[in-house]
Each structure stands twice: as C-alpha cells, then as structure tokens.
Amino acid sequence: QVHVVESGGGLVQAGGSLRLSCAASGSSDSINAMGWYRRAPGKQRELVAIIIRGGSTNYADSVKGRFTISGDNAKNTVYLQMNSLKLADTAVYYCLTVVYGDSWGQGTQVTVSS
C-alpha cells in the first residue's frame, strides 16, 4: 500500500509564495504519476498540476504561469512551487500518487489572505 504524505501548507498573503511537498512510500513498483488536486470551500476537487512518468506535466488553466510542479524520482517526491498566490487559491491541497491505483494524502491547507 502506498503511503502519501503532504507538507508545506500554511497562511500566506496574496502575491506571496509557498512550496508544497509530497512524499510517497511503501511500494516497490514504479510510480506512474504524481500530482496535486485541491478542494476549495463549497467547490469540487479539481486538478491543479500533475507530472507523468517521463516528465510531462499538465496544469489547470488557473495556475499556469504561477505554479510549477517538479519531481525527484530518487525520493519518490513531488513538489508544487506556488507563486503569485491569489485569494482563489485558498483550498485544501491533496497529493495523488498513481502506481496501479490511486493513493491520496490527507491534504494540507493553503490559505491566502488579503
């Protein structure tokens, strides 16, 4: 069973930056993808960014140019650098790890204040 742990959330002013980290452990099989989703209050969970084995990435339109996803294969870790944060980025951010199935972390709160 894959164990997924997020870190790095917190409170930041609009225009500021945060870096989220996600580490996956517990599987000897290759990770096919790792990514970030978020759920804002009153909204459905949405994709933020994902990185596929081989290095290709995909971003939500709302974060393109502001967020960058990167991975460290040796550490089974993925990062989300979030710059120019907006109030609308306030949400719980969840890390997804895809091996043969989906494994989710418990989430980390990101709060952007004015």
Buried (B, 14 or more C-beta within 10 A) or exposed (E): EBEBBBEBBEEBEBEBEBBBBBBBEEBEEEBEBBBBBBBBEEEEBEBBBBBBEEEEEBBBEEBEEBBBBBBEEEEBBBBBBBBEBBEEBBBBBBBBBBBEEEBBBEBBEBBBEE
